[in-house]
Each structure stands twice: as structure tokens, then as C-alpha cells.
Amino acid sequence: MHVIQRCIRVIAASAVFIILPVAAIAAQTFPDKPLRLILPFPPGGPSDIQGRVLADQLSKQLNVNVLPDNRPGAGGNFGLEIASQAPADGYHIVLSSPTVAISPSLYKSLNYNAERDLTPVARMTSIENVMVVHPSVPAKTLREFVTLARNHRGQINFGSGGAGTTNHLANEMFQHYAKIKMLHVPYKGATRAALALIGGEVDEVVVSVPSVMPYIKSGKVRPIAVLSRERVTQLPLVPTAIESGYKDFTISIWYGIFAPAGTPQDVVARLNQEITSALKSPALGGRLTGMGIQPWPGTPQELATLVSSEKARFAELIKTAGIKKR
């Protein structure tokens, strides 16, 4: 009996020595087949655009195809759900916006748990927001707009891309800090909300700087504050909300890459290295900057920290504003 047990232990130990080199070799040879980059939003938006240019650059660096795969639905959660259920082999990754931090507080239930089912790979980019008003609104600055809203409580309205979107939450944050009350008018997407502003259907919208620049230049909308910590290059004369007296009123649209939980750490490290190199390259970095998208590479831990802090911030805001989706 003791002889049999010793034999089993020897075989088990030998198996470990056999498996470990295979795993190490697998990590060293990664990737040796195409990667799938899940994009949780429809074609044409900022998520899709930067996801495709990233895939193109990574394909060149890795010498394998990185295939963009649009999986829109449920405000970006459908794509994240698919990613959470994909094999944890490094060949399946997903690009996420703040959806991954907002949804846990916004939705009553989700078919995935980001903290449990996804692992951070790389912080990627950020896009700054700007608050714009219709030219008929008699406010040239954020302070003047606050005064206007206080004098016309509940009569000033703002558009958004829908309940729980970053441009909706930005205005909920603004109302909280400025102690004002406005009327929320949701639309199907931020682009539709911006068009509603141009048409005079709403008074104000928070929207990404790149998407609204043509309308600012043509005078169809007026910028009154950027919601970043520093002024943005495209709008050097527009002050930040911080400069206007609201030190915590900042909200950017950031993006990060995630993989299914359990993806080998060596593979995660390799992916992070390649994504960071891609973002720092003149080819991709310059292309993104030209579109108003700022490369913001970071480690898996930096992305995890960002998600954690944003999740806490948005949870408090969503609870205070009483926003909820089924």
C-alpha cells in the first residue's frame, strides 16, 4: 500500500514538472492565432473607432490578426457579458467605457460581475467632455448659467444620451454641486441629444469635445465649461468647471481593456506591454490625438484602481439622484 502511495506521489510530482514547462512555453509563444477584440457599442462611435485603430496597430505588432467584433446592446453590458464568458486564454479581450463602473449601481441585475468575471489588462484612453448651450441661452459662463437655472428653477432643461449615460450623470453631478434643479430630456444617444440642442429642443448638453467641435466652430452651440482638470487643447479659451468654482465637477469618458477572469498573468502582462507600446507609437498615438482622443496608457493595477474609484463615485451619485434601470 505504501509503495502504491509513493508511486502516485512520484507520478503527480512528475506531472507538475511536465505541465509547468508547457504553460511557460504557451506564455512565451503567445499569440499564435488571431485575437478577438469585443467592442460593446455600435459601429461609428468613439468606442468602435478607437477599437478598430488599436486592433490594426496590434495586428502589426503581434503579427497575428486582431479582429474587432461589435456586440452592442444593453448600454454596453451585452459585450461585457460575452467577454466575461469567453475562454480565459488571452485571445478574447474587450474594450470598455465607464459602463463597467456605472452599471453595477445603475442596473438592478446584470448577467456578469465585472469584479469577479473580468480582469483589467490596460488603461487606454480618455475623452474630455464640454458643457454646451444653445445660442439663445443668455449665459456666457458656467456661473451665469447657474444663476439662470436658480432664477428659473425646473424650467431649464438638458439633453442626454439616456438615463445613466455619462452625459446624464454629469448633469446630475452638476445639479448636486450647484444646488440647482433642471429638467432631464433623454434621447437615444449623445449624438441625438446634441442635434436636439442645435434644434433648440433643449437648453444644454454635456458631450464629448471631439463630437461637438464642428458645431462650436460654426456657432450652432456655445461652450461654457470643460469638465476636465485642465483646459483642453481644442478649446483653450474655455475655462474648466474647476476654474468656475466647482472643484469636484470633473467627468471624462475613459476606456480600458479587460480580459476574462483567470487569464494567465504572463499573458495579461504581454497584452499590457503591447497595448502600451501601441498607444505610445506615433502611428496610433498621433492618430488618436488628431481625433481628440487622448492616449492614457496604464498598468492593470492602474485600471483596477480607476474602476474602483469611479464605481464608488458613480454609486453615490446614482443613489442621490434616484436613477435606476431594470
Summary of the structure (lengths in Angstrom):
residues: 326
radius of gyration: 23.0
end to end distance: 60.2
largest distance: 91.5
contacts: 1105
relative contact order: 0.17
helix: 48%
strand: 20%
